[in-house]
């Protein structure tokens, strides 16, 4: 890593929990190789404190941006002065940038990173039936990106009926006839099933869905990055299903982060 000094520009990564995040380990070496005098620092911020933490960081003169992870992506959108169209459509943001005039712009890169990683592994979503389990910040962004990538049908699932219906209405207006929503995942004929929930971060978490309900040619994707091999992915492989891990979603966002922050 480049030596940190008084001129180093600072970026914060906000989450709760935070110990599992991989972005600093991926982004900081890239900055160092490029000779960029900047550093990404993890910040543990509880949901109840998020507004106060973000407003405080926005007043730090040498802090130029923030990345956002679980569970703050939806709340972060409302803490920016403006947002990209895709962030507004998703209802979430995972990056905030300070502008020259001191205002803040939000965008989301989760969905684009997920689709790029999926396609890079040979799992092209166009024309497929996709089930996204989890309508939170990451799941909503992934849903938008899958629809933009041409899935024939998107099935949303979440245990929170209100959040699920809000996202369904927003996406149905933008992508008519292609979006459905149920509190229990519809997996029987799905080509792609995505875990976009935090389930899998802890070893005693229940599975987000039953891989036994999927057809034998389905792809199971998990956005959890630590552990790299979640229980869900292990169960999918054991049944002979194709399994897609979480790290490609982040790896395919690094260049987008650098461009967004002007680095």
C-alpha positions as a Markdown table, in Angstrom:
| # | Residue | x | y | z |
|---|---|---|---|---|
| 1 | Unk | 0.0 | 0.0 | 0.0 |
| 2 | Unk | 1.2 | 3.5 | -0.7 |
| 3 | Unk | 2.3 | 5.3 | 2.5 |
| 4 | Unk | -0.6 | 7.2 | 4.1 |
| 5 | Unk | 0.2 | 10.8 | 4.7 |
| 6 | Unk | -1.5 | 14.2 | 5.3 |
| 7 | Unk | -2.4 | 14.5 | 1.6 |
| 8 | Unk | -4.1 | 11.1 | 1.3 |
| 9 | Unk | -7.7 | 11.2 | 0.2 |
| 10 | Unk | -10.0 | 9.0 | 2.2 |
| 11 | Unk | -12.9 | 6.8 | 1.3 |
| 12 | Unk | -15.2 | 5.0 | 3.8 |
| 13 | Unk | -16.9 | 1.7 | 3.6 |
| 14 | Unk | -20.0 | 1.6 | 5.8 |
| 15 | Unk | -21.6 | -1.6 | 7.0 |
| 16 | Unk | -23.0 | -3.6 | 10.0 |
| 17 | Unk | -21.3 | -6.0 | 10.4 |
| 18 | Unk | -18.1 | -5.0 | 8.7 |
| 19 | Unk | -15.5 | -7.7 | 9.4 |
| 20 | Unk | -16.5 | -9.7 | 6.4 |
| 21 | Unk | -16.1 | -7.0 | 3.8 |
| 22 | Unk | -13.7 | -7.7 | 0.9 |
| 23 | Unk | -13.6 | -4.3 | -0.9 |
| 24 | Unk | -10.6 | -2.8 | 1.0 |
| 25 | Unk | -8.5 | -5.9 | 0.2 |
| 26 | Unk | -9.4 | -5.6 | -3.5 |
| 27 | Unk | -9.4 | -1.8 | -4.0 |
| 28 | Unk | -6.5 | -0.6 | -1.9 |
| 29 | Unk | -3.9 | -2.8 | -3.8 |
| 30 | Unk | -5.2 | -1.4 | -7.1 |
| 31 | Unk | -4.8 | 2.2 | -5.8 |
| 32 | Unk | -1.3 | 1.4 | -4.6 |
| 33 | Unk | -0.3 | -0.2 | -7.9 |
| 34 | Unk | -1.5 | 2.9 | -9.7 |
| 35 | Unk | 0.3 | 5.2 | -7.3 |
| 36 | Unk | -3.0 | 6.8 | -6.3 |
| 37 | Unk | -2.7 | 8.6 | -2.9 |
| 38 | Unk | -6.0 | 7.3 | -1.5 |
| 39 | Unk | -7.3 | 4.7 | 0.9 |
| 40 | Unk | -10.6 | 2.9 | 1.5 |
| 41 | Unk | -11.3 | 2.4 | 5.3 |
| 42 | Unk | -14.0 | 0.1 | 6.8 |
| 43 | Unk | -16.4 | 1.9 | 9.1 |
| 44 | Unk | -18.7 | -0.1 | 11.4 |
| 45 | Unk | -21.9 | 1.9 | 11.6 |
| 46 | Unk | -25.1 | 0.6 | 13.2 |
| 47 | Unk | -28.4 | 1.3 | 11.3 |
| 48 | Unk | -29.6 | 3.5 | 14.1 |
| 49 | Unk | -26.5 | 5.7 | 13.7 |
| 50 | Unk | -26.2 | 5.7 | 9.9 |
| 51 | Unk | -27.6 | 9.2 | 9.3 |
| 52 | Unk | -25.4 | 10.7 | 12.0 |
| 53 | Unk | -22.3 | 8.8 | 10.8 |
| 54 | Unk | -22.8 | 9.8 | 7.1 |
| 55 | Unk | -23.6 | 13.4 | 7.9 |
| 56 | Unk | -20.4 | 13.6 | 10.0 |
| 57 | Unk | -18.3 | 12.0 | 7.2 |
| 58 | Unk | -19.7 | 14.4 | 4.7 |
| 59 | Unk | -18.2 | 17.2 | 6.7 |
| 60 | Unk | -14.7 | 15.6 | 6.7 |
| 61 | Unk | -12.9 | 17.7 | 4.1 |
| 62 | Unk | -10.5 | 15.1 | 2.9 |
| 63 | Unk | -13.1 | 12.4 | 2.5 |
| 64 | Unk | -14.2 | 12.2 | -1.1 |
| 65 | Unk | -16.6 | 9.2 | -1.1 |
| 66 | Unk | -18.3 | 6.3 | 0.6 |
| 67 | Unk | -19.1 | 2.7 | -0.3 |
| 68 | Unk | -22.1 | 1.1 | 1.4 |
| 69 | Unk | -22.8 | -2.5 | 2.2 |
| 70 | Unk | -25.4 | -4.4 | 4.3 |
| 71 | Unk | -27.7 | -3.2 | 5.7 |
| 72 | Unk | -27.4 | 0.4 | 4.6 |
| 73 | Unk | -27.9 | 0.5 | 0.9 |
| 74 | Unk | -31.6 | 1.6 | 0.9 |
| 75 | Unk | -31.0 | 4.2 | 3.5 |
| 76 | Unk | -27.9 | 5.6 | 1.8 |
| 77 | Unk | -29.9 | 6.7 | -1.2 |
| 78 | Unk | -31.8 | 9.3 | 0.9 |
| 79 | Unk | -28.5 | 10.7 | 2.2 |
| 80 | Unk | -27.4 | 12.0 | -1.2 |
| 81 | Unk | -28.4 | 15.1 | -3.0 |
| 82 | Unk | -29.0 | 13.3 | -6.3 |
| 83 | Unk | -28.9 | 9.8 | -7.7 |
| 84 | Unk | -28.5 | 7.9 | -10.9 |
| 85 | Unk | -31.7 | 6.6 | -12.6 |
| 86 | Unk | -30.8 | 3.0 | -11.9 |
| 87 | Unk | -30.2 | 3.8 | -8.2 |
| 88 | Unk | -33.6 | 5.5 | -8.0 |
| 89 | Unk | -35.3 | 2.5 | -9.8 |
| 90 | Unk | -33.6 | 0.0 | -7.4 |
| 91 | Unk | -34.3 | 2.2 | -4.4 |
| 92 | Unk | -30.8 | 1.7 | -3.2 |
| 93 | Unk | -27.2 | 2.9 | -3.5 |
| 94 | Unk | -23.8 | 1.4 | -2.7 |
| 95 | Unk | -21.6 | 4.4 | -3.5 |
| 96 | Unk | -21.8 | 8.1 | -2.7 |
| 97 | Unk | -19.4 | 10.7 | -4.2 |
| 98 | Unk | -18.6 | 14.3 | -3.1 |
| 99 | Unk | -19.0 | 16.7 | -6.0 |
| 100 | Unk | -16.8 | 19.8 | -6.4 |
| 101 | Unk | -19.6 | 22.0 | -5.1 |
| 102 | Unk | -19.8 | 19.9 | -1.9 |
| 103 | Unk | -23.1 | 18.1 | -2.9 |
| 104 | Unk | -23.3 | 14.3 | -3.0 |
| 105 | Unk | -24.2 | 11.9 | -5.8 |
| 106 | Unk | -25.4 | 8.3 | -5.3 |
| 107 | Unk | -25.2 | 5.3 | -7.6 |
| 108 | Unk | -25.4 | 1.6 | -7.4 |
| 109 | Unk | -23.0 | -0.9 | -9.0 |
| 110 | Unk | -24.1 | -4.2 | -7.4 |
| 111 | Unk | -26.3 | -5.2 | -10.2 |
| 112 | Unk | -23.9 | -4.4 | -13.0 |
| 113 | Unk | -21.1 | -6.2 | -11.1 |
| 114 | Unk | -23.3 | -9.2 | -10.6 |
| 115 | Unk | -24.4 | -9.5 | -14.2 |
| 116 | Unk | -20.9 | -9.0 | -15.5 |
| 117 | Unk | -19.6 | -11.7 | -13.1 |
| 118 | Unk | -22.4 | -14.0 | -14.1 |
| 119 | Unk | -21.8 | -13.6 | -17.8 |
| 120 | Unk | -18.1 | -13.9 | -17.3 |
| 121 | Unk | -18.7 | -17.3 | -15.8 |
| 122 | Unk | -20.7 | -18.4 | -18.8 |
| 123 | Unk | -24.1 | -17.9 | -17.2 |
| 124 | Unk | -25.7 | -15.4 | -19.6 |
| 125 | Unk | -29.1 | -14.2 | -18.2 |
| 126 | Unk | -30.8 | -13.1 | -21.5 |
| 127 | Unk | -34.0 | -15.1 | -22.1 |
| 128 | Unk | -33.8 | -16.8 | -18.7 |
| 129 | Unk | -36.3 | -17.1 | -15.8 |
| 130 | Unk | -34.6 | -15.6 | -12.8 |
| 131 | Unk | -35.6 | -15.8 | -9.1 |
| 132 | Unk | -34.0 | -13.2 | -6.8 |
| 133 | Unk | -34.5 | -13.9 | -3.2 |
| 134 | Unk | -34.1 | -10.7 | -1.2 |
| 135 | Unk | -35.6 | -7.4 | -2.1 |
| 136 | Unk | -33.2 | -5.2 | -0.1 |
| 137 | Unk | -30.4 | -3.0 | -1.4 |
| 138 | Unk | -28.4 | -5.5 | -3.3 |
| 139 | Unk | -31.3 | -7.6 | -4.4 |
| 140 | Unk | -33.1 | -4.6 | -5.9 |
| 141 | Unk | -30.0 | -3.5 | -7.8 |
| 142 | Unk | -29.5 | -7.1 | -9.1 |
| 143 | Unk | -33.1 | -7.2 | -10.2 |
| 144 | Unk | -32.8 | -4.0 | -12.2 |
| 145 | Unk | -29.6 | -5.2 | -13.9 |
| 146 | Unk | -31.1 | -8.6 | -14.7 |
| 147 | Unk | -34.0 | -7.0 | -16.4 |
| 148 | Unk | -31.7 | -4.7 | -18.3 |
| 149 | Unk | -29.7 | -7.7 | -19.3 |
| 150 | Unk | -32.8 | -9.3 | -20.9 |
| 151 | Unk | -34.2 | -11.9 | -18.5 |
| 152 | Unk | -37.5 | -13.1 | -19.8 |
| 153 | Unk | -39.1 | -13.2 | -16.4 |
| 154 | Unk | -37.9 | -11.9 | -13.0 |
| 155 | Unk | -39.4 | -13.4 | -9.9 |
| 156 | Unk | -38.9 | -11.5 | -6.7 |
| 157 | Unk | -39.1 | -13.0 | -3.2 |
| 158 | Unk | -38.8 | -11.5 | 0.2 |
| 159 | Unk | -40.1 | -12.2 | 3.7 |
| 160 | Unk | -41.2 | -8.5 | 4.0 |
| 161 | Unk | -44.4 | -8.2 | 2.0 |
| 162 | Unk | -44.4 | -4.4 | 2.1 |
| 163 | Unk | -40.9 | -4.1 | 0.8 |
| 164 | Unk | -41.5 | -6.7 | -1.8 |
| 165 | Unk | -44.7 | -5.1 | -3.2 |
| 166 | Unk | -43.0 | -1.6 | -3.3 |
| 167 | Unk | -40.2 | -3.0 | -5.4 |
| 168 | Unk | -42.5 | -5.0 | -7.6 |
| 169 | Unk | -44.6 | -2.0 | -8.4 |
| 170 | Unk | -41.6 | 0.1 | -9.2 |
| 171 | Unk | -40.0 | -2.5 | -11.5 |
| 172 | Unk | -43.3 | -3.5 | -13.1 |
| 173 | Unk | -43.9 | 0.1 | -14.2 |
| 174 | Unk | -40.5 | 0.2 | -15.9 |
| 175 | Unk | -40.5 | -3.4 | -17.2 |
| 176 | Unk | -44.1 | -4.3 | -17.8 |
| 177 | Unk | -45.1 | -7.9 | -18.0 |
| 178 | Unk | -41.8 | -9.3 | -16.8 |
| 179 | Unk | -41.9 | -9.0 | -13.0 |
| 180 | Unk | -43.6 | -11.1 | -10.4 |
| 181 | Unk | -43.4 | -11.3 | -6.7 |
| 182 | Unk | -44.2 | -13.9 | -4.0 |
| 183 | Unk | -43.1 | -14.2 | -0.4 |
| 184 | Unk | -42.1 | -17.8 | -1.1 |
| 185 | Unk | -39.6 | -18.3 | -3.9 |
| 186 | Unk | -41.0 | -19.8 | -7.2 |
| 187 | Unk | -38.1 | -22.2 | -8.1 |
| 188 | Unk | -39.6 | -25.2 | -9.9 |
| 189 | Unk | -38.8 | -24.0 | -13.4 |
| 190 | Unk | -36.2 | -21.2 | -12.6 |
| 191 | Unk | -33.1 | -21.1 | -14.7 |
| 192 | Unk | -31.3 | -18.9 | -12.2 |
| 193 | Unk | -31.8 | -18.5 | -8.4 |
| 194 | Unk | -30.0 | -15.7 | -6.6 |
| 195 | Unk | -29.5 | -15.4 | -2.8 |
| 196 | Unk | -29.5 | -11.6 | -2.3 |
| 197 | Unk | -30.1 | -11.8 | 1.5 |
| 198 | Unk | -27.5 | -11.8 | 4.3 |
| 199 | Unk | -28.4 | -15.5 | 5.1 |
| 200 | Unk | -25.1 | -17.4 | 4.9 |
| 201 | Unk | -22.9 | -14.9 | 6.6 |
| 202 | Unk | -23.1 | -16.9 | 9.8 |
| 203 | Unk | -22.7 | -20.7 | 10.0 |
| 204 | Unk | -26.0 | -21.2 | 11.8 |
| 205 | Unk | -28.1 | -19.3 | 9.3 |
| 206 | Unk | -31.0 | -21.1 | 7.7 |
| 207 | Unk | -30.8 | -21.6 | 3.9 |
| 208 | Unk | -32.4 | -18.7 | 2.0 |
| 209 | Unk | -34.2 | -21.2 | -0.3 |
| 210 | Unk | -34.3 | -25.0 | -0.9 |
| 211 | Unk | -32.0 | -26.0 | -3.8 |
| 212 | Unk | -33.9 | -29.3 | -4.0 |
| 213 | Unk | -36.8 | -27.3 | -5.5 |
| 214 | Unk | -34.8 | -26.2 | -8.5 |
| 215 | Unk | -34.6 | -28.0 | -11.9 |
| 216 | Unk | -31.3 | -29.9 | -12.5 |
| 217 | Unk | -29.9 | -27.4 | -15.0 |
| 218 | Unk | -30.4 | -24.3 | -12.8 |
| 219 | Unk | -27.6 | -21.9 | -11.7 |
| 220 | Unk | -27.5 | -21.0 | -8.0 |
| 221 | Unk | -25.8 | -17.7 | -7.3 |
| 222 | Unk | -24.9 | -16.3 | -3.9 |
| 223 | Unk | -23.8 | -12.7 | -3.2 |
| 224 | Unk | -22.2 | -13.6 | 0.2 |
| 225 | Unk | -18.5 | -13.3 | -0.1 |
| 226 | Unk | -17.3 | -14.5 | 3.3 |
| 227 | Unk | -17.4 | -17.4 | 3.4 |
| 228 | Unk | -16.6 | -17.9 | -0.3 |
| 229 | Unk | -18.3 | -21.3 | -0.3 |
| 230 | Unk | -21.6 | -20.8 | 1.5 |
| 231 | Unk | -23.8 | -23.7 | 2.7 |
| 232 | Unk | -26.1 | -22.8 | -0.1 |
| 233 | Unk | -23.4 | -23.1 | -2.8 |
| 234 | Unk | -22.2 | -26.4 | -1.2 |
| 235 | Unk | -25.7 | -27.8 | -1.3 |
| 236 | Unk | -26.1 | -26.7 | -4.9 |
| 237 | Unk | -22.9 | -28.4 | -6.0 |
| 238 | Unk | -23.8 | -31.6 | -4.0 |
| 239 | Unk | -27.0 | -31.8 | -6.2 |
| 240 | Unk | -25.1 | -31.3 | -9.4 |
| 241 | Unk | -26.3 | -27.7 | -9.9 |
| 242 | Unk | -24.0 | -25.0 | -11.2 |
| 243 | Unk | -22.9 | -22.7 | -8.4 |
| 244 | Unk | -21.8 | -19.1 | -8.8 |
| 245 | Unk | -20.0 | -17.4 | -5.8 |
| 246 | Unk | -20.2 | -13.8 | -4.5 |
| 247 | Unk | -16.7 | -12.5 | -5.2 |
| 248 | Unk | -17.1 | -11.9 | -8.9 |
| 249 | Unk | -19.9 | -9.4 | -8.2 |
| 250 | Unk | -17.4 | -7.3 | -6.3 |
| 251 | Unk | -14.4 | -7.9 | -8.5 |
| 252 | Unk | -16.4 | -6.6 | -11.5 |
| 253 | Unk | -17.2 | -3.4 | -9.6 |
| 254 | Unk | -13.7 | -2.2 | -9.0 |
| 255 | Unk | -13.2 | -0.4 | -12.3 |
| 256 | Unk | -16.6 | 1.1 | -11.9 |
| 257 | Unk | -15.8 | 2.4 | -8.5 |
| 258 | Unk | -12.5 | 3.9 | -9.7 |
| 259 | Unk | -14.3 | 5.7 | -12.6 |
| 260 | Unk | -17.2 | 6.9 | -10.4 |
| 261 | Unk | -14.7 | 8.4 | -7.9 |
| 262 | Unk | -12.5 | 9.9 | -10.6 |
| 263 | Unk | -9.5 | 7.7 | -9.6 |
